[in-house]
């Protein structure tokens, strides 16, 4: 993970979530954004992740706890074996709140803007907190549904096949 770089059209973060570069935006303003997350399940974490999802405890204690379960329900496994999902985040650094919950089970490979920030109603100031109910990533989410395999099905199969 040390050499992982999270890049976006306007901002770049290093693997520790520290912002390296910024262009645009208003200083100090917390903006919501939709991100395309690419991650890999950590070795040996498959069963614990499946149990946390089944029990509904994934993300428990986070302000966004219900979002974790929705993300896993919608997640897809792609040909490169990354798990991908679209996530809404209002933190000043992408997944700042969610990162500890995800990193318990996943290696976060890449986190990038899910759409052009110039078209984001929250980002351009035309509607505060717009990301919660926005459909700006609907096309991306529809494409993801047709990509790879459903993550939860693949997760359960891998546990069964491995006898984990």
C-alpha positions as CSV (number, residue, x, y, z in Angstrom):
1,X,0.0,0.0,0.0
2,X,3.0,2.3,0.6
3,X,3.3,3.0,-3.1
4,X,-0.4,3.3,-3.9
5,X,-1.4,6.7,-5.2
6,X,-4.9,7.9,-5.1
7,X,-5.4,10.3,-8.0
8,X,-8.3,12.4,-9.1
9,X,-8.8,15.1,-11.7
10,X,-8.2,17.9,-9.2
11,X,-6.5,16.3,-6.2
12,X,-3.9,13.6,-5.5
13,X,-3.6,11.8,-2.2
14,X,-0.8,9.5,-1.1
15,X,-1.4,6.1,0.5
16,X,-1.8,7.6,4.0
17,X,-4.5,10.0,2.8
18,X,-2.4,13.1,2.9
19,X,-3.2,15.5,0.2
20,X,-0.2,16.1,-2.1
21,X,-1.7,18.5,-4.6
22,X,-4.8,20.5,-5.0
23,X,-6.2,22.8,-7.7
24,X,-9.5,24.4,-7.4
25,X,-12.1,24.3,-4.6
26,X,-12.5,26.5,-1.7
27,X,-10.0,26.2,1.2
28,X,-11.5,24.6,4.3
29,X,-14.8,23.7,2.8
30,X,-16.0,20.2,3.3
31,X,-17.4,18.9,0.0
32,X,-19.3,15.8,-0.8
33,X,-18.2,13.7,-3.7
34,X,-18.8,10.3,-5.3
35,X,-15.8,8.1,-5.6
36,X,-15.1,4.9,-7.6
37,X,-13.3,2.7,-5.1
38,X,-11.0,-0.2,-6.2
39,X,-9.9,-2.5,-3.5
40,X,-8.7,-6.1,-2.8
41,X,-9.8,-8.2,0.1
42,X,-6.8,-8.8,2.4
43,X,-5.7,-12.4,2.7
44,X,-7.4,-14.2,5.5
45,X,-10.1,-11.6,5.9
46,X,-12.8,-13.1,3.7
47,X,-14.7,-14.9,6.4
48,X,-14.6,-12.0,8.8
49,X,-15.8,-9.7,6.1
50,X,-18.6,-12.0,5.1
51,X,-19.7,-12.3,8.7
52,X,-19.7,-8.6,9.3
53,X,-21.8,-8.1,6.2
54,X,-24.3,-10.9,7.2
55,X,-24.6,-9.6,10.7
56,X,-25.0,-6.0,9.5
57,X,-22.0,-4.9,11.6
58,X,-19.7,-3.7,8.8
59,X,-19.0,0.0,9.5
60,X,-20.7,-0.2,12.9
61,X,-19.8,3.0,14.8
62,X,-19.2,5.1,11.7
63,X,-21.5,8.0,10.8
64,X,-22.0,6.3,7.5
65,X,-22.6,2.7,8.8
66,X,-25.5,1.8,6.5
67,X,-23.6,2.9,3.5
68,X,-21.0,0.1,3.9
69,X,-23.6,-2.6,3.5
70,X,-25.1,-0.9,0.5
71,X,-21.6,-0.6,-1.0
72,X,-21.0,-4.3,-0.6
73,X,-24.3,-5.2,-2.0
74,X,-23.5,-3.2,-5.2
75,X,-19.8,-4.1,-5.4
76,X,-18.4,-6.0,-8.3
77,X,-15.3,-8.1,-8.8
78,X,-13.5,-7.2,-12.0
79,X,-11.0,-9.1,-14.2
80,X,-8.1,-7.6,-12.3
81,X,-9.5,-9.1,-9.1
82,X,-10.3,-5.7,-7.7
83,X,-13.6,-5.1,-5.9
84,X,-15.2,-1.9,-7.1
85,X,-18.0,0.2,-5.9
86,X,-19.2,3.9,-5.9
87,X,-19.2,5.6,-2.6
88,X,-20.5,9.0,-1.4
89,X,-18.1,10.7,1.1
90,X,-18.3,14.2,2.6
91,X,-14.8,14.2,4.2
92,X,-12.2,16.7,3.3
93,X,-10.0,13.8,2.3
94,X,-11.6,10.9,0.4
95,X,-12.8,8.1,2.8
96,X,-11.2,9.8,5.8
97,X,-14.1,8.5,8.0
98,X,-14.6,5.2,6.2
99,X,-10.9,4.2,5.7
100,X,-10.3,2.5,9.1
101,X,-13.5,0.4,8.5
102,X,-12.5,-0.6,5.0
103,X,-8.9,-1.2,5.8
104,X,-9.8,-3.8,8.4
105,X,-10.7,-6.0,5.4
106,X,-9.4,-4.4,2.2
107,X,-6.3,-3.0,0.7
108,X,-7.5,0.2,-0.9
109,X,-5.9,0.2,-4.4
110,X,-7.4,3.3,-5.9
111,X,-9.9,5.9,-5.0
112,X,-10.9,8.4,-7.8
113,X,-13.7,10.8,-8.6
114,X,-16.6,9.0,-10.0
115,X,-17.5,11.9,-12.3
116,X,-16.2,15.3,-13.3
117,X,-16.2,17.7,-10.3
118,X,-17.1,20.6,-12.6
119,X,-20.6,19.0,-13.0
120,X,-21.1,18.3,-9.3
121,X,-23.8,20.5,-7.8
122,X,-22.3,20.2,-4.3
123,X,-18.8,21.1,-5.6
124,X,-19.9,24.0,-7.7
125,X,-22.0,25.4,-4.9
126,X,-25.4,25.2,-6.6
127,X,-26.7,22.7,-4.0
128,X,-25.2,21.8,-0.6
129,X,-25.0,18.1,0.3
130,X,-26.3,17.2,-3.2
131,X,-24.3,14.0,-3.3
132,X,-26.6,12.1,-1.0
133,X,-29.5,12.0,-3.5
134,X,-27.7,12.8,-6.7
135,X,-27.8,10.5,-9.7
136,X,-24.7,11.8,-11.3
137,X,-23.0,8.4,-11.2
138,X,-26.1,6.4,-12.3
139,X,-24.5,5.6,-15.7
140,X,-21.3,4.4,-14.0
141,X,-23.2,2.4,-11.5
142,X,-25.3,0.8,-14.3
143,X,-22.1,-0.1,-16.1
144,X,-20.6,-1.6,-13.0
145,X,-23.6,-3.9,-12.7
146,X,-22.6,-5.4,-16.0
147,X,-18.9,-5.7,-15.1
148,X,-17.4,-8.8,-13.6
149,X,-19.2,-10.7,-10.9
150,X,-21.3,-9.7,-8.0
151,X,-18.9,-9.4,-5.0
152,X,-21.0,-11.0,-2.3
153,X,-21.6,-14.1,-4.4
154,X,-17.9,-14.4,-5.2
155,X,-16.9,-13.8,-1.6
156,X,-19.2,-16.6,-0.4
157,X,-17.9,-18.9,-3.2
158,X,-14.3,-18.2,-2.3
159,X,-14.9,-19.0,1.3
160,X,-16.7,-22.3,0.4
161,X,-14.0,-23.3,-2.2
162,X,-11.1,-22.5,0.2
163,X,-12.8,-24.1,3.2
164,X,-12.0,-20.9,5.0
